[in-house]
Amino acid sequence: MTASTSPHKLASRHPLPSPDPISVRLPESPDKNAARPLRRLQSHNQLSSRPSRGLLVKPSKEQLKPNTPAPTGSLPTRARANSDAPMPLDRPRVSRRPLTTIAHPSSSTTASSNHHSRKSSLELTLRDGPPPGTSPASALSLLRHSILTSGVTATKEGMSDYRIYLWLTLLNIPALRTDTYLSLIHRGRSPAYEKISNDVFRTLATDTLFKRRVTDASLTRLLNATAWRIHDDQTALPPGAPQTQIQAEYIQGINVLSAPLLYASRSEAQAYAILTVLLTQHIPTYLSPTMSGVHRGLELIDRILAFINPTLSSFLLSKSLPAKIYAFPSVLTLCACTPPLPEVLKLWDFLFAFGVHLNVVCVVAQLLLLKDTLLESQSPGKILRSFSHLNADEVIKMTLLIVRDLPEVLYAEVVVHGRM
């Protein structure tokens, strides 16, 4: 099965239970005394081709003390690592009952065991690969089915030990040398740097989860490196190249598209690899000078809504609300502009499994979920200025129903709208 294969056949044979993510607490921020000067030194205001000098950190009181044996019965302490990477997921502790007590399995215990089995199903597949004798197509189909039926195990903040590796696998992204990314950073400010710096501090500005994990300097480096890569690609184009190959080095909105990648990735190089594949293979015309792919996606939203629900479509058009009025950010950012961020990650699990092109159908699904509220409102435009909080499970279920009923010709246009 390819990335453009319709997912409704899988969904019709298997129910779609809602995932039950484990709620665990993220670790506290790294040592501020060491991390803040380092981040300031590497911030987007200090982008330079010269290597940074090392920082001298004052030793702690514990380090100055002579080595003394630990008291009897106590455990040796360990210095805390200075890293931005999240700690692995903690497994919940299950209290043990006395052996003399016969305990009947409760619903919570059963749910916990099922949760662990779902987690290991995806995690073991990524770690060990498909069973011997399984073709790549069959293995990928099984992986997609697991995403639909069980989902990715994650914390309430959306963090997962293996989600980023799942994305890399689904998008068929080969290994990227870190030096490739570093070489772009060391070139300093790109021609688009001023535009990037004006947008970075506004990126998901009210999202505390994002701001706690991703720094402005990190986002600046990612966007600046991407702008250099596009600049080099455009410079290498022959005269008279097709319009489909021409891309802008940076447009407003790519910063929001990049935000979930940095949030879920374990390194900036991973986020750069995924962003590069998205902008070169899946939605290259979103970055054309006229943003032709985005406009085609907006037209498709109007056509799909008119086919699926003519009543809602006519109502919105009577209020002068075509998709280009309210859905432009949702199409350009693959719905990353709609909070909360953990739900965006779940929706991207689905999009990366079955095709990024399905994002336009996901926008229609959000409209259908708001149908009653919109039809009863005298000012639906106020509601559509910013979509209500995203519920990934409901949007995915509605998207599968829509795809099942779409004509083949219309669905084929959805598949290619961002590529040509």
Secondary structure, 3 states (H helix, E strand, C coil): CCCCCCCHHHHHHCCCCCCCCCCCCCCCCCCHHHHHHHHHHCCHHHCCCCCCCCCCCCCCHHHHCCCCCCCCCCCCCCCCCCCCCCCCCCCCCCCCCCCCCCCCCCHHHHHHHHHHHHHHHHHHHHHHCCCCCCCHHHHHHHHHHHHHHCCCCCCCCCCCCCHHHHHHHHCCCCCCCHHHHHHHHCCCCCCCHHHHHHHHCCCCCCCHHHHHHCCHHHHHHHHHHHHHHHHHHHHCCCCCCCHHHCCCCCCCCHHHHHHHHHHHCCCHHHHHHHHHHHHHHHCHHHHCCCCHHHHHHHHHHHHHHHHHCHHHHHHHHHCCCCHHHHCHHHHHCCCCCCCCHHHHHHHHHHHHHHCHHHHHHHHHHHHHHCHHHHHHCCCHHHHHCCCCCCCHHHHHHHHHHHHHHCCHHHHHHHHHCCCC
